Amino acid sequence: MKKLNATMTLERQQALQNRLVELVREQKSGHQIANELGINYTTVHRWLRKLGLNLPNFHNELKFDNTVFDIIDTEEKAYWLGFMYADGYVSKKGNTVELGLKEEDRGHLEKFRMFLNNRNEVKLGKTKYEGKEFSRCRLVMTDKHFHDSLISKGCISNKSLILKFPDTSIFASDNLIKHFIRGYIDGDGSIYVGQGYAYFNIIGTKEFLDGIIQYFPEINFHKYHKDKRHPDSNTFFILISGKDSAQFGEFLYNDSTIYLQRKYNKFIENKYDEREHFKRMHTFSDKRKLYYARATNRLRQNSIVSEDVQLPTK
């Protein structure tokens, strides 16, 4: 770096100081200004004091929209609130909020980052779960207002065993509730294929799942099966199959613009079709029909673990 010439003319010094003012307005750092002007860092700060200027404090600058969940009045806000209910981490002490996903879903986490207008980068790392190592990505925010806003909407700390369906008054309109539920399912639900058709499996507390069931009175849920991974906990799953799964999925996805693409694709590619099912069953032998009837019964009665293993984010 060039040093300030002791014989610098007043005219040259004035020109540099004028440029310094412009660089401060452009939100340049002290080191960037020193490099561009060809002077040392100490001189930059001496001139700043002389001119009554201050550099921006980039360390403390808020790098995302911390008010985004204050009012839930758009599809995106409702969806991401639901996703945070499922996969988000809200600290009990401090003001940390984190969303961590498996590396395969990094693109979806980038959508969340853009939704927040977040200038922080998505971080990549490794985590261990049940003795196996997984690659994951995460986005971490630390801000009291953002943290408290999520809690006020029901997205609480240590929520896995006590989570409740939110008071619907937090939504600006009732049609946003389905987007919230889709966000939750993208985080803590799965779509798997049985007998060639898509089935929905949703994991949660009994109190939270009650809210989903009540919102879809016309859907036949196979409900409150215990998650065998946590037999003594308040963790259950509900199952939606057959033509009910098609109706449920169509309601979730119709007129929707944001969803986890791989789950959406799986539903569309394997959506239950009653005519196709009727045709298929009438071409099977009686023995084959009995086999599928028994298989369906096992699906309804056994605890089925979600395809999306929840990775610890704490």
C-alpha positions in Angstrom: 0.0 0.0 0.0 1.3 3.5 -0.8 2.1 5.8 2.0 0.8 9.4 2.2 3.4 11.6 0.7 4.5 14.3 3.2 4.8 16.8 0.3 1.3 16.1 -1.0 -0.1 19.4 -2.3 -3.2 20.8 -0.7 -5.0 20.5 -4.1 -4.2 16.8 -4.3 -5.2 16.3 -0.6 -8.6 18.0 -1.3 -9.2 15.8 -4.3 -8.6 12.7 -2.3 -10.8 13.9 0.5 -13.6 14.6 -1.9 -13.3 11.1 -3.3 -13.2 9.7 0.3 -16.6 11.3 0.9 -18.0 9.6 -2.2 -16.6 6.2 -1.1 -18.2 6.6 2.3 -21.6 7.2 0.6 -21.0 4.0 -1.4 -20.7 2.1 1.8 -17.0 1.2 1.3 -15.0 -0.1 4.3 -11.9 1.7 5.7 -9.5 -0.8 4.0 -11.3 -0.5 0.7 -11.0 3.3 0.8 -7.3 3.2 1.8 -6.5 0.8 -1.1 -8.4 2.9 -3.7 -6.9 6.3 -2.5 -3.4 4.9 -2.1 -3.1 6.1 1.5 -2.8 4.2 4.8 -5.6 3.2 7.1 -4.6 5.7 9.8 -4.9 8.6 7.4 -8.3 7.5 6.3 -9.6 7.6 9.9 -7.9 11.0 10.5 -9.6 12.5 7.5 -12.9 10.9 8.5 -12.7 12.6 12.0 -11.7 15.9 10.4 -14.7 15.7 8.0 -17.1 14.4 10.7 -17.8 11.2 8.8 -18.4 7.6 10.1 -17.9 4.3 8.3 -20.8 1.8 8.3 -20.6 -0.8 11.0 -20.8 -3.9 8.9 -20.4 -6.2 11.9 -23.6 -5.1 13.5 -25.6 -4.5 10.3 -28.8 -6.5 10.0 -28.4 -8.6 6.9 -32.0 -9.9 6.4 -35.6 -8.8 6.8 -36.3 -9.4 10.5 -40.0 -8.3 10.1 -41.0 -10.8 7.5 -43.1 -12.9 9.9 -44.7 -10.0 11.8 -47.9 -10.3 9.6 -48.7 -13.5 7.8 -50.5 -12.1 4.8 -48.9 -13.9 1.7 -48.5 -17.4 0.5 -44.7 -17.3 1.0 -45.0 -16.1 4.6 -47.6 -18.8 5.4 -45.5 -21.5 3.7 -42.2 -20.7 5.3 -43.8 -20.3 8.7 -45.1 -23.9 8.3 -41.7 -25.1 7.2 -40.1 -23.4 10.3 -42.7 -25.2 12.5 -41.4 -28.5 11.1 -37.7 -28.1 10.6 -36.8 -24.7 12.2 -34.7 -24.3 15.3 -35.6 -21.4 17.7 -33.2 -21.1 20.6 -34.5 -21.1 24.2 -31.6 -18.8 25.3 -30.3 -16.1 23.0 -31.9 -15.0 19.8 -30.7 -17.6 17.3 -32.9 -19.1 14.6 -31.7 -21.7 12.2 -33.1 -23.8 9.3 -31.0 -26.8 8.4 -31.8 -29.3 5.6 -30.0 -32.2 3.9 -27.6 -31.0 1.2 -29.9 -32.4 -1.5 -32.4 -29.6 -0.6 -29.9 -26.8 -0.7 -31.8 -25.1 -3.6 -34.9 -25.0 -1.4 -32.9 -23.4 1.5 -31.6 -20.8 -1.1 -35.3 -19.9 -1.7 -35.8 -19.3 2.0 -32.7 -17.1 2.0 -34.0 -15.0 -0.9 -37.4 -14.8 0.8 -35.7 -13.2 3.8 -33.6 -10.9 1.6 -30.7 -12.5 3.5 -27.2 -11.5 2.5 -25.6 -14.3 4.6 -24.5 -17.4 2.7 -25.9 -20.9 3.2 -23.3 -22.9 5.1 -22.4 -26.5 4.3 -21.3 -29.1 6.8 -21.6 -32.6 8.2 -23.7 -34.0 11.0 -24.1 -37.5 12.5 -27.4 -39.2 13.2 -27.8 -42.7 14.6 -24.1 -43.4 13.8 -24.2 -42.2 10.2 -22.7 -39.1 8.8 -24.8 -36.8 6.5 -24.1 -33.7 4.5 -26.3 -30.8 5.3 -26.8 -27.1 4.6 -28.0 -24.5 7.1 -28.9 -20.8 7.4 -28.4 -19.1 10.7 -30.0 -15.8 11.8 -29.4 -14.0 15.1 -31.9 -11.2 15.9 -34.2 -10.7 18.8 -37.1 -9.3 16.9 -37.0 -12.1 14.3 -36.7 -14.7 17.1 -39.5 -13.3 19.2 -41.8 -12.8 16.1 -41.6 -16.6 15.4 -42.3 -17.5 19.0 -45.3 -15.1 19.0 -46.7 -17.1 15.9 -46.4 -20.4 17.8 -43.0 -21.5 16.5 -41.5 -22.2 19.9 -38.3 -23.6 21.4 -38.0 -27.3 22.1 -41.2 -27.8 20.1 -41.0 -31.4 19.0 -43.1 -32.8 21.9 -45.4 -29.8 22.6 -46.1 -28.2 19.3 -49.7 -27.0 18.7 -51.5 -26.0 15.6 -51.4 -22.2 15.4 -54.3 -20.0 16.2 -55.8 -19.3 12.8 -56.2 -15.6 13.7 -52.5 -15.2 12.8 -53.3 -15.6 9.1 -54.7 -12.6 7.3 -57.1 -14.9 5.5 -58.2 -18.5 5.8 -56.9 -19.5 2.4 -53.4 -19.0 3.7 -53.7 -22.0 6.1 -53.3 -24.6 3.3 -50.0 -23.0 2.4 -48.9 -23.2 6.0 -49.8 -26.9 6.1 -47.9 -27.5 2.8 -44.9 -25.9 4.3 -45.1 -28.1 7.4 -45.5 -31.3 5.2 -42.5 -30.3 3.1 -40.6 -30.2 6.4 -42.1 -33.0 8.5 -44.0 -35.1 6.1 -43.3 -37.5 3.3 -44.8 -38.8 0.1 -44.1 -42.4 -0.7 -45.4 -44.9 -3.2 -47.5 -47.9 -2.3 -49.3 -50.1 -4.9 -48.1 -47.7 -7.5 -49.7 -44.6 -6.0 -48.6 -41.7 -3.8 -49.4 -41.7 -0.1 -49.0 -38.9 2.4 -47.4 -39.5 5.8 -47.3 -36.6 8.2 -45.5 -36.7 11.6 -46.1 -34.4 14.6 -47.7 -34.1 18.0 -51.2 -35.2 18.4 -52.3 -31.6 19.1 -50.7 -30.3 15.9 -52.1 -33.2 13.7 -55.5 -32.5 15.1 -55.4 -29.0 13.5 -54.6 -30.6 10.1 -57.4 -33.1 10.4 -59.9 -30.5 11.4 -59.0 -28.4 8.4 -59.8 -31.2 6.0 -63.1 -32.7 7.3 -63.8 -34.3 3.9 -60.5 -36.3 3.9 -60.4 -39.8 5.4 -57.2 -39.9 7.6 -55.8 -43.1 9.0 -54.8 -41.3 12.1 -52.7 -41.4 15.2 -50.3 -44.2 14.6 -47.3 -44.2 16.9 -43.9 -43.4 15.6 -41.9 -46.6 16.6 -38.7 -44.5 16.8 -40.2 -42.7 19.8 -42.8 -45.0 21.4 -43.0 -43.1 24.7 -43.2 -39.6 23.2 -46.0 -37.5 21.9 -45.0 -38.2 18.3 -47.6 -39.7 16.0 -48.2 -39.9 12.3 -51.3 -39.7 10.1 -51.6 -41.4 6.8 -53.6 -40.4 3.7 -54.0 -43.0 0.9 -56.0 -43.8 -2.2 -58.4 -41.3 -3.7 -58.1 -39.2 -0.5 -54.4 -38.7 -1.1 -55.2 -37.4 -4.6 -57.8 -35.0 -3.3 -55.5 -33.9 -0.4 -52.5 -33.3 -2.7 -54.5 -31.5 -5.3 -55.9 -29.1 -2.7 -52.4 -28.5 -1.3 -50.7 -27.8 -4.7 -53.4 -26.2 -6.8 -52.8 -22.4 -7.1 -49.6 -22.8 -5.2 -46.2 -21.3 -6.3 -43.8 -22.6 -3.7 -43.2 -26.2 -2.6 -40.4 -28.7 -2.3 -39.9 -29.7 -5.9 -39.0 -33.4 -5.4 -42.1 -34.0 -3.2 -44.3 -32.3 -5.7 -42.9 -34.3 -8.6 -43.4 -37.5 -6.6 -47.0 -36.7 -6.0 -47.7 -35.7 -9.7 -46.0 -38.8 -11.1 -47.8 -41.2 -8.8 -51.1 -39.5 -8.1 -54.0 -41.9 -7.5 -56.2 -42.3 -10.5 -59.5 -44.1 -9.8 -60.1 -45.3 -13.4 -56.6 -46.7 -13.6 -57.0 -48.3 -10.2 -60.3 -49.9 -11.3 -58.7 -51.1 -14.5 -55.7 -52.5 -12.7 -57.8 -54.4 -10.1 -60.0 -56.0 -12.7 -57.0 -57.4 -14.5 -55.6 -59.0 -11.4 -56.3 -62.6 -10.3 -58.2 -63.1 -7.1 -55.0 -64.1 -5.4 -53.3 -60.9 -6.5 -56.3 -58.8 -5.3 -56.1 -60.5 -1.9 -52.4 -59.7 -1.7 -52.9 -56.0 -2.4 -55.8 -55.8 0.1 -53.5 -57.3 2.8 -50.7 -54.9 1.8 -53.0 -51.9 2.1 -54.1 -53.1 5.5 -50.5 -53.4 6.7 -49.8 -49.8 5.5 -52.7 -48.5 7.5 -51.8 -50.4 10.7 -48.0 -50.4 10.9 -45.9 -47.4 12.0 -44.3 -46.0 8.9 -41.2 -43.8 9.5 -40.9 -40.7 7.4 -38.5 -40.8 4.4 -37.1 -37.5 5.5 -35.0 -38.3 8.7 -35.0 -35.2 10.8 -31.4 -34.1 11.1 -30.5 -32.4 14.4 -29.9 -28.7 13.9 -29.1 -27.6 17.5 
